[in-house]
Every structure is written in structure tokens, then in C-alpha cells.
């Protein structure tokens, strides 16, 4: 799932099942056809990369872990099935999209006989892991929500995977038992890496985690190197946020009712946002950068680059239709979520299609210092472009919070860790 010039991020599809659409054991032909179509799409997306992971997907009946949803939704390669929402309608548990489950299992490189811990239960992914470790391995899946673990346990037992251990616990503070795991796979969005996870990783082990960095989530496959961890792979993804002690709420500043706002994920929001009052009533300033992309080309690394280089980086959130109505875009333009605040102005990423068929990036801004804010973002877009074609993916290393001898790069501080994004030292 890559951020591209055409598609910034896949969104989850809300379930709306009806009784007539429920998958039952008497529908094997329909299941087989949909499952094979899903696998073919996952191959084309390069989510499936190895025979063991593909065999696991063929062995586990996905629809048995989402009985509330219609078959077409269950076997959509790029959509999750929401299984629980909070009182505000926000998804807090799901059966993740097959594409994401596949590439995370590929990142984990699970082998027969391994001990694997899954943090965030749904049932289906734990069954896939059980297939990969085989009868000589061991799988434990944990979740903070007892409703979720009860559901996962019942579905695993009903589908013949009762060897999977299901535990209800806040994994950010307490993990079951005292053994080490060869692999730890986190299937909820994490803002930080608690010591409980890394301390229980076996020598030579690997931790796969969707880590949020200033609102940008990447599934990282992390391996220990001396006193720190290095990402050996990185994938674009999206997950429901972790609950409990490791939960971390975003800060939302509204600019136009509830239609347009700025979301800050880390503690990098300006101390006083009142200087942006009335910003949308000012004239829009746009600086076209000359930086272009072809249709379908990924700009995922630009997200991380701007997150690291812009001091008050944030995400521009809009309801459908609000951007055009407020004048953020014109007819031939597309607005993206990447943004930053610069004193009394905010800027955001924009693109348009040129006559040669390529798409050009721009920085657009509103507020008293709109020209300055747009110029600052445009400068960083050009700096990122100067790293291409082979310098766009950063090397990501994760260090203890007290570490001071860090490699060159952009440092993002968490409660337990310091994350370094380095474009001079890359994998």
C-alpha cells in the first residue's frame, strides 16, 4: 500500500452486512473464487512474496473470522473488516486488510518452530501465524479488550486453531509468561515502543510494528543492533490506534468549524494557535516547485522527509468537499494531507497535472505569513527531490530515550525512544 500521486492512502470500508449475504459452509465455490481473486490482487500488489505466506492464506478460511460481513468485503484485498467501534463510531478493532497482513508476515520472515507473539487480536492473523510456525511452534495473541479476545478465542477454536494462546492484557505494560519470542508482530498502530516488547525479544529476533511518526505510519521490521534497533524494511500502512497505557491522542485544531482542521501527533504543535484565527479568510499563496512525479509513482518518502524537516509538521484534515469550498484547491488541483504551521500561517501540499502528463507539486498557504510558509515547504520539497532517484528512502534507527550519540539525521522523540530518520545512512 504505497502513497502515490493518484492515491494517498487506502481507507477502511464500513461493514453493512445483511442476512442474505452471510457466508455459510454451503458456499465453498463462492468462497474459493473470491479467495483466489484476492490472492491474485495481492500478488499484483507485491504483498504476497513467498510460498509459505501464500500457503497460509490458502489454508485459513478468512470468512470464518468475519461472519458479520458480506463475502465481497471479507475478500477485498485492500480493505479491513471493522469488528468493533467505540461510542463515537471510531473503529477500535478490525480484521486487517489482507494486503497489510500479508506484507507484515513477509516482513516478519516467520519460520517453522518459532515462538511468535501477536499484539492486537482478531483471530485470522493468529491463524495465519499458526500455519507458518507449524505444530512445533507456538503462537500467543493478546489484546487489551476482553470482547476482542473472547471473540478471537471462539473463532480460533471453531476453525481448528485452538492451539493458539489468547490472553487479555495491556501489552504496553504486561506480557504473558516469562519466555522470549522469536518474532513479535504488532497489529495496532503504536506511537512508541515500550521496553516490555524489546526486552522479551529473543536473540536474533525481529519486531514488526506499525509505528506512528508525526502522524505518518510505517510498518517497520526491526532488528537489534548493539544498543539500538534498525529497520530492515518499511511499508506504508494504516491501523486503528493502540489503547491503554501506550495510547496517544492526536491534537486537533479546527480552522473552519468541524470541516477543516490540523492534526498534530507528536508534541510539536505551536504553543499558541490563536495566530491562525481567520487564516482562511486571507488570500491563498501558492509556490509551484518544479518537482514532478509520474502517475502512480510513490511519494511515501516525501511524507517522512517533510515530517522530519518541518518543525511544526501536521496533517490537514478535511471533510469531503470542504477543501474546494474553502478555496484550498482549484478545479485542476489536488490537495494532500501533509502540512505545517509557520507562526501566523499554515501551508499544505498540492499537485496539478501538467501538459506532459506528469504531476507537479506545490506548497499552498493561508495566513499573514502565507508566502513565507509556502516557501519553506517548497524548499523542503525541492531538497527531497534532489535526493532522487536512489536517496529517497531513509534509514530508520530507534534508540533508547537517553541516547545522545545518535547518527546524523532528523530526530523524533518519544517517551521511551528516539527515532532517527537518516538520508545519509540508508539501507
C-alpha positions as a Python dict, from the first residue, in 0.01 Angstrom:
ca = {
    (1, 'X'): (0, 0, 0),
    (2, 'X'): (207, 291, -125),
    (3, 'X'): (132, 663, -111),
    (4, 'X'): (119, 765, -475),
    (5, 'X'): (37, 1075, -670),
    (6, 'X'): (-300, 920, -755),
    (7, 'X'): (-389, 759, -423),
    (8, 'X'): (-265, 893, -91),
    (9, 'X'): (-397, 626, 143),
    (10, 'X'): (-645, 341, 145),
    (11, 'X'): (-944, 391, 374),
    (12, 'X'): (-1128, 122, 563),
    (13, 'X'): (-1471, 13, 434),
    (14, 'X'): (-1754, 18, 685),
    (15, 'X'): (-1942, -308, 716),
    (16, 'X'): (-2311, -319, 634),
    (17, 'X'): (-2398, -687, 625),
    (18, 'X'): (-2737, -835, 557),
    (19, 'X'): (-2863, -1181, 646),
    (20, 'X'): (-2874, -1290, 280),
    (21, 'X'): (-2505, -1208, 236),
    (22, 'X'): (-2370, -1411, 526),
    (23, 'X'): (-2107, -1666, 422),
    (24, 'X'): (-2201, -2021, 518),
    (25, 'X'): (-2037, -2360, 479),
    (26, 'X'): (-2261, -2433, 182),
    (27, 'X'): (-2091, -2166, -30),
    (28, 'X'): (-1741, -2313, -92),
    (29, 'X'): (-1742, -2230, -464),
    (30, 'X'): (-1815, -1864, -400),
    (31, 'X'): (-1552, -1854, -127),
    (32, 'X'): (-1290, -2020, -346),
    (33, 'X'): (-1349, -1781, -635),
    (34, 'X'): (-1330, -1470, -418),
    (35, 'X'): (-1028, -1602, -227),
    (36, 'X'): (-837, -1671, -548),
    (37, 'X'): (-920, -1326, -685),
    (38, 'X'): (-794, -1175, -358),
    (39, 'X'): (-469, -1371, -379),
    (40, 'X'): (-415, -1265, -739),
    (41, 'X'): (-460, -899, -646),
    (42, 'X'): (-222, -938, -351),
    (43, 'X'): (39, -1085, -585),
    (44, 'X'): (-1, -789, -820),
    (45, 'X'): (38, -551, -524),
    (46, 'X'): (357, -736, -426),
    (47, 'X'): (208, -805, -84),
    (48, 'X'): (247, -1181, -132),
    (49, 'X'): (615, -1258, -191),
    (50, 'X'): (678, -1610, -63),
    (51, 'X'): (527, -1956, -93),
    (52, 'X'): (479, -2009, 286),
    (53, 'X'): (274, -1690, 332),
    (54, 'X'): (61, -1767, 26),
    (55, 'X'): (6, -2122, 150),
    (56, 'X'): (-110, -1984, 487),
    (57, 'X'): (-368, -1760, 318),
    (58, 'X'): (-494, -2057, 118),
    (59, 'X'): (-522, -2274, 430),
    (60, 'X'): (-711, -2036, 661),
    (61, 'X'): (-1079, -1959, 577),
    (62, 'X'): (-1087, -1580, 616),
    (63, 'X'): (-1466, -1557, 608),
    (64, 'X'): (-1489, -1768, 924),
    (65, 'X'): (-1319, -1482, 1114),
    (66, 'X'): (-1560, -1216, 985),
    (67, 'X'): (-1902, -1384, 992),
    (68, 'X'): (-2080, -1047, 1024),
    (69, 'X'): (-1957, -918, 687),
    (70, 'X'): (-2053, -1000, 326),
    (71, 'X'): (-1812, -1221, 133),
    (72, 'X'): (-1716, -947, -113),
    (73, 'X'): (-1597, -730, 173),
    (74, 'X'): (-1418, -1011, 355),
    (75, 'X'): (-1216, -1095, 43),
    (76, 'X'): (-1132, -740, -61),
    (77, 'X'): (-751, -734, -70),
    (78, 'X'): (-718, -372, 38),
    (79, 'X'): (-1000, -332, 292),
    (80, 'X'): (-1021, -416, 660),
    (81, 'X'): (-1335, -552, 823),
    (82, 'X'): (-1429, -342, 1124),
    (83, 'X'): (-1536, -563, 1414),
    (84, 'X'): (-1583, -307, 1693),
    (85, 'X'): (-1634, 70, 1725),
    (86, 'X'): (-1633, 299, 2026),
    (87, 'X'): (-1922, 519, 2138),
    (88, 'X'): (-1821, 782, 1882),
    (89, 'X'): (-1821, 540, 1592),
    (90, 'X'): (-1441, 524, 1571),
    (91, 'X'): (-1302, 183, 1473),
    (92, 'X'): (-1112, 25, 1764),
    (93, 'X'): (-1080, -333, 1638),
    (94, 'X'): (-1076, -497, 1296),
    (95, 'X'): (-967, -788, 1083),
    (96, 'X'): (-688, -607, 899),
    (97, 'X'): (-677, -578, 521),
    (98, 'X'): (-528, -893, 362),
    (99, 'X'): (-268, -684, 180),
    (100, 'X'): (-134, -546, 508),
    (101, 'X'): (-146, -881, 685),
    (102, 'X'): (48, -1040, 400),
    (103, 'X'): (332, -791, 379),
    (104, 'X'): (370, -779, 758),
    (105, 'X'): (404, -1157, 766),
    (106, 'X'): (659, -1128, 486),
    (107, 'X'): (843, -866, 692),
    (108, 'X'): (841, -1100, 992),
    (109, 'X'): (1001, -1389, 799),
    (110, 'X'): (845, -1648, 1030),
    (111, 'X'): (990, -2000, 1021),
    (112, 'X'): (858, -2335, 1146),
    (113, 'X'): (912, -2396, 1516),
    (114, 'X'): (928, -2029, 1613),
    (115, 'X'): (758, -1870, 1915),
    (116, 'X'): (551, -1574, 1794),
    (117, 'X'): (362, -1309, 1989),
    (118, 'X'): (87, -1109, 1821),
    (119, 'X'): (-18, -783, 1991),
    (120, 'X'): (-371, -694, 1878),
    (121, 'X'): (-613, -982, 1830),
    (122, 'X'): (-858, -1056, 1554),
    (123, 'X'): (-815, -1428, 1514),
    (124, 'X'): (-741, -1458, 1143),
    (125, 'X'): (-385, -1327, 1157),
    (126, 'X'): (-306, -1554, 1453),
    (127, 'X'): (-431, -1849, 1248),
    (128, 'X'): (-203, -1746, 960),
    (129, 'X'): (91, -1733, 1202),
    (130, 'X'): (-4, -2077, 1337),
    (131, 'X'): (18, -2213, 983),
    (132, 'X'): (364, -2059, 942),
    (133, 'X'): (513, -2187, 1269),
    (134, 'X'): (361, -2533, 1228),
    (135, 'X'): (296, -2790, 1501),
    (136, 'X'): (640, -2739, 1658),
    (137, 'X'): (590, -2365, 1703),
    (138, 'X'): (385, -2159, 1946),
    (139, 'X'): (155, -1860, 1891),
    (140, 'X'): (23, -1621, 2156),
    (141, 'X'): (-216, -1338, 2067),
    (142, 'X'): (-302, -1063, 2316),
    (143, 'X'): (-540, -767, 2327),
    (144, 'X'): (-646, -512, 2588),
    (145, 'X'): (-1018, -558, 2510),
    (146, 'X'): (-1183, -866, 2662),
    (147, 'X'): (-1459, -855, 2400),
    (148, 'X'): (-1192, -882, 2132),
    (149, 'X'): (-1002, -1169, 2294),
    (150, 'X'): (-1324, -1360, 2367),
    (151, 'X'): (-1430, -1326, 2004),
    (152, 'X'): (-1085, -1424, 1875),
    (153, 'X'): (-1068, -1726, 2104),
    (154, 'X'): (-1410, -1852, 1998),
    (155, 'X'): (-1334, -1811, 1626),
    (156, 'X'): (-992, -1974, 1654),
    (157, 'X'): (-1137, -2273, 1835),
    (158, 'X'): (-1425, -2302, 1587),
    (159, 'X'): (-1184, -2312, 1293),
    (160, 'X'): (-948, -2566, 1445),
    (161, 'X'): (-674, -2334, 1576),
    (162, 'X'): (-733, -2391, 1946),
    (163, 'X'): (-356, -2433, 1997),
    (164, 'X'): (-323, -2052, 1974),
    (165, 'X'): (-298, -1898, 2322),
    (166, 'X'): (-531, -1599, 2363),
    (167, 'X'): (-465, -1356, 2650),
    (168, 'X'): (-637, -1035, 2760),
    (169, 'X'): (-377, -783, 2881),
    (170, 'X'): (-243, -433, 2822),
    (171, 'X'): (63, -535, 2620),
    (172, 'X'): (231, -198, 2669),
    (173, 'X'): (273, -282, 3038),
    (174, 'X'): (250, -660, 3077),
    (175, 'X'): (317, -958, 2851),
    (176, 'X'): (213, -1315, 2940),
    (177, 'X'): (464, -1563, 3082),
    (178, 'X'): (836, -1500, 3104),
    (179, 'X'): (963, -1664, 2784),
    (180, 'X'): (1120, -1483, 2491),
    (181, 'X'): (969, -1463, 2145),
    (182, 'X'): (1146, -1511, 1813),
    (183, 'X'): (900, -1274, 1650),
    (184, 'X'): (669, -1006, 1788),
    (185, 'X'): (409, -870, 1547),
    (186, 'X'): (205, -564, 1647),
    (187, 'X'): (-123, -529, 1459),
    (188, 'X'): (-240, -198, 1608),
    (189, 'X'): (-97, 148, 1546),
    (190, 'X'): (176, 220, 1803),
    (191, 'X'): (308, 565, 1889),
    (192, 'X'): (604, 435, 2087),
    (193, 'X'): (798, 114, 2160),
    (194, 'X'): (771, 15, 2528),
    (195, 'X'): (1063, -171, 2691),
    (196, 'X'): (832, -469, 2756),
    (197, 'X'): (840, -555, 2386),
    (198, 'X'): (1210, -530, 2314),
    (199, 'X'): (1317, -692, 2642),
    (200, 'X'): (1121, -1007, 2557),
    (201, 'X'): (1261, -1044, 2207),
    (202, 'X'): (1487, -1348, 2169),
    (203, 'X'): (1845, -1305, 2040),
    (204, 'X'): (1828, -1272, 1663),
    (205, 'X'): (1457, -1192, 1689),
    (206, 'X'): (1255, -944, 1490),
    (207, 'X'): (984, -696, 1589),
    (208, 'X'): (730, -589, 1325),
    (209, 'X'): (532, -282, 1429),
    (210, 'X'): (317, -11, 1264),
    (211, 'X'): (490, 292, 1417),
    (212, 'X'): (344, 643, 1400),
    (213, 'X'): (594, 920, 1338),
    (214, 'X'): (426, 1263, 1347),
    (215, 'X'): (109, 1104, 1216),
    (216, 'X'): (281, 907, 939),
    (217, 'X'): (256, 530, 996),
    (218, 'X'): (506, 278, 864),
    (219, 'X'): (518, -94, 931),
    (220, 'X'): (879, -144, 1037),
    (221, 'X'): (1064, -474, 1061),
    (222, 'X'): (1312, -402, 1341),
    (223, 'X'): (1620, -599, 1440),
    (224, 'X'): (1853, -530, 1737),
    (225, 'X'): (2198, -391, 1659),
    (226, 'X'): (2411, -328, 1969),
    (227, 'X'): (2211, -83, 2183),
    (228, 'X'): (1955, 18, 1922),
    (229, 'X'): (1719, -123, 1658),
    (230, 'X'): (1740, -85, 1281),
    (231, 'X'): (1454, -112, 1033),
    (232, 'X'): (1536, -373, 769),
    (233, 'X'): (1216, -294, 580),
    (234, 'X'): (941, -31, 582),
    (235, 'X'): (588, -45, 439),
    (236, 'X'): (312, 217, 414),
    (237, 'X'): (11, 115, 623),
    (238, 'X'): (-277, 232, 839),
    (239, 'X'): (-411, 83, 1163),
    (240, 'X'): (-657, 153, 1442),
    (241, 'X'): (-473, 323, 1726),
    (242, 'X'): (-346, 137, 2030),
    (243, 'X'): (-542, 173, 2353),
    (244, 'X'): (-425, 160, 2713),
    (245, 'X'): (-103, 297, 2863),
    (246, 'X'): (59, 331, 2520),
    (247, 'X'): (-237, 513, 2368),
    (248, 'X'): (-153, 859, 2238),
    (249, 'X'): (-421, 1104, 2130),
    (250, 'X'): (-368, 1349, 1847),
    (251, 'X'): (-429, 1722, 1896),
    (252, 'X'): (-680, 1871, 1654),
    (253, 'X'): (-704, 2245, 1588),
    (254, 'X'): (-1013, 2348, 1392),
    (255, 'X'): (-979, 2616, 1126),
    (256, 'X'): (-1330, 2615, 979),
    (257, 'X'): (-1600, 2471, 1204),
    (258, 'X'): (-1558, 2094, 1201),
    (259, 'X'): (-1485, 2085, 828),
    (260, 'X'): (-1113, 2171, 821),
    (261, 'X'): (-851, 2116, 1089),
    (262, 'X'): (-485, 2048, 1160),
    (263, 'X'): (-382, 1728, 1339),
    (264, 'X'): (-62, 1713, 1543),
    (265, 'X'): (55, 1368, 1651),
    (266, 'X'): (371, 1449, 1849),
    (267, 'X'): (444, 1729, 2093),
    (268, 'X'): (543, 1961, 1807),
    (269, 'X'): (233, 2181, 1791),
    (270, 'X'): (288, 2556, 1838),
    (271, 'X'): (223, 2670, 2194),
    (272, 'X'): (-39, 2921, 2077),
    (273, 'X'): (-256, 2853, 1772),
    (274, 'X'): (-460, 3172, 1803),
    (275, 'X'): (-239, 3339, 1544),
    (276, 'X'): (-417, 3124, 1283),
    (277, 'X'): (-760, 3267, 1367),
    (278, 'X'): (-909, 3393, 1042),
    (279, 'X'): (-627, 3248, 831),
    (280, 'X'): (-869, 3101, 577),
    (281, 'X'): (-1012, 3447, 517),
    (282, 'X'): (-678, 3565, 372),
    (283, 'X'): (-560, 3523, 15),
    (284, 'X'): (-412, 3189, -82),
    (285, 'X'): (-45, 3185, -181),
    (286, 'X'): (96, 2904, -398),
    (287, 'X'): (455, 2825, -489),
    (288, 'X'): (497, 2566, -763),
    (289, 'X'): (816, 2373, -712),
    (290, 'X'): (902, 2222, -1050),
    (291, 'X'): (922, 1883, -873),
    (292, 'X'): (723, 1628, -1071),
    (293, 'X'): (606, 1268, -1041),
    (294, 'X'): (460, 1025, -1290),
    (295, 'X'): (110, 883, -1235),
    (296, 'X'): (120, 603, -979),
    (297, 'X'): (471, 688, -858),
    (298, 'X'): (516, 663, -482),
    (299, 'X'): (594, 974, -278),
    (300, 'X'): (585, 789, 55),
    (301, 'X'): (934, 905, 146),
    (302, 'X'): (832, 1270, 97),
    (303, 'X'): (588, 1225, 385),
    (304, 'X'): (871, 1124, 618),
    (305, 'X'): (1105, 1390, 480),
    (306, 'X'): (860, 1673, 549),
    (307, 'X'): (772, 1522, 888),
    (308, 'X'): (1139, 1541, 981),
    (309, 'X'): (1233, 1877, 831),
    (310, 'X'): (932, 2098, 910),
    (311, 'X'): (930, 2195, 1282),
    (312, 'X'): (552, 2218, 1321),
    (313, 'X'): (458, 1939, 1081),
    (314, 'X'): (94, 1825, 1091),
    (315, 'X'): (-179, 1668, 880),
    (316, 'X'): (-451, 1871, 712),
    (317, 'X'): (-789, 1706, 777),
    (318, 'X'): (-1092, 1798, 568),
    (319, 'X'): (-1442, 1660, 526),
    (320, 'X'): (-1546, 1577, 167),
    (321, 'X'): (-1598, 1888, -42),
    (322, 'X'): (-1465, 2129, 220),
    (323, 'X'): (-1127, 2192, 56),
    (324, 'X'): (-1275, 2320, -270),
    (325, 'X'): (-1548, 2516, -94),
    (326, 'X'): (-1295, 2693, 130),
    (327, 'X'): (-1065, 2772, -163),
    (328, 'X'): (-787, 2532, -69),
    (329, 'X'): (-796, 2386, -420),
    (330, 'X'): (-893, 2491, -770),
    (331, 'X'): (-1050, 2270, -1036),
    (332, 'X'): (-728, 2119, -1171),
    (333, 'X'): (-557, 2071, -833),
    (334, 'X'): (-542, 1802, -568),
    (335, 'X'): (-476, 1875, -201),
    (336, 'X'): (-284, 1627, 15),
    (337, 'X'): (-272, 1590, 392),
    (338, 'X'): (92, 1695, 450),
    (339, 'X'): (105, 2039, 617),
    (340, 'X'): (293, 2260, 862),
    (341, 'X'): (234, 2572, 1071),
    (342, 'X'): (470, 2868, 1042),
    (343, 'X'): (379, 3130, 1303),
    (344, 'X'): (61, 3301, 1169),
    (345, 'X'): (26, 3082, 858),
    (346, 'X'): (-10, 2720, 754),
    (347, 'X'): (99, 2552, 432),
    (348, 'X'): (-2, 2223, 272),
    (349, 'X'): (95, 2001, -22),
    (350, 'X'): (-78, 2046, -356),
    (351, 'X'): (-42, 1896, -704),
    (352, 'X'): (-168, 1953, -1058),
    (353, 'X'): (-137, 1763, -1385),
    (354, 'X'): (89, 1924, -1643),
    (355, 'X'): (63, 1915, -2021),
    (356, 'X'): (329, 1642, -2038),
    (357, 'X'): (113, 1413, -1822),
    (358, 'X'): (332, 1442, -1511),
    (359, 'X'): (211, 1585, -1180),
    (360, 'X'): (383, 1885, -1024),
    (361, 'X'): (400, 1951, -651),
    (362, 'X'): (332, 2288, -493),
    (363, 'X'): (308, 2437, -146),
    (364, 'X'): (-9, 2640, -87),
    (365, 'X'): (-62, 2853, 221),
    (366, 'X'): (-304, 3080, 408),
    (367, 'X'): (-244, 3337, 681),
    (368, 'X'): (-45, 3653, 741),
    (369, 'X'): (285, 3486, 653),
    (370, 'X'): (145, 3264, 379),
    (371, 'X'): (421, 3346, 132),
    (372, 'X'): (687, 3255, 389),
    (373, 'X'): (512, 2933, 493),
    (374, 'X'): (469, 2820, 132),
    (375, 'X'): (832, 2898, 52),
    (376, 'X'): (958, 2696, 349),
    (377, 'X'): (761, 2387, 246),
    (378, 'X'): (856, 2430, -121),
    (379, 'X'): (1223, 2446, -25),
    (380, 'X'): (1199, 2111, 154),
    (381, 'X'): (1013, 1950, -137),
    (382, 'X'): (1298, 2055, -366),
    (383, 'X'): (1555, 1928, -114),
    (384, 'X'): (1383, 1591, -109),
    (385, 'X'): (1373, 1583, -487),
    (386, 'X'): (1749, 1647, -502),
    (387, 'X'): (1798, 1311, -326),
    (388, 'X'): (1633, 1117, -608),
    (389, 'X'): (1646, 870, -772),
    (390, 'X'): (1820, 650, -514),
    (391, 'X'): (1825, 858, -198),
    (392, 'X'): (1457, 891, -115),
    (393, 'X'): (1412, 612, 142),
    (394, 'X'): (1560, 697, 481),
    (395, 'X'): (1742, 460, 708),
    (396, 'X'): (1533, 434, 1026),
    (397, 'X'): (1701, 358, 1358),
    (398, 'X'): (1543, 351, 1704),
    (399, 'X'): (1741, 433, 2017),
    (400, 'X'): (1679, 444, 2394),
    (401, 'X'): (1530, 773, 2516),
    (402, 'X'): (1852, 867, 2695),
    (403, 'X'): (2080, 809, 2395),
    (404, 'X'): (2286, 1111, 2286),
    (405, 'X'): (2541, 970, 2040),
    (406, 'X'): (2296, 948, 1750),
    (407, 'X'): (2367, 917, 1377),
    (408, 'X'): (2316, 1215, 1150),
    (409, 'X'): (1951, 1269, 1065),
    (410, 'X'): (1618, 1403, 1183),
    (411, 'X'): (1534, 1303, 1541),
    (412, 'X'): (1177, 1234, 1657),
    (413, 'X'): (1148, 1192, 2034),
    (414, 'X'): (901, 958, 2201),
    (415, 'X'): (853, 873, 2569),
    (416, 'X'): (1069, 559, 2554),
    (417, 'X'): (1263, 603, 2228),
    (418, 'X'): (1442, 839, 1992),
    (419, 'X'): (1376, 773, 1624),
    (420, 'X'): (1635, 886, 1369),
    (421, 'X'): (1545, 928, 1001),
    (422, 'X'): (1868, 943, 808),
    (423, 'X'): (1904, 1018, 438),
    (424, 'X'): (2284, 996, 459),
    (425, 'X'): (2292, 641, 603),
    (426, 'X'): (2043, 423, 420),
    (427, 'X'): (1977, 52, 397),
}
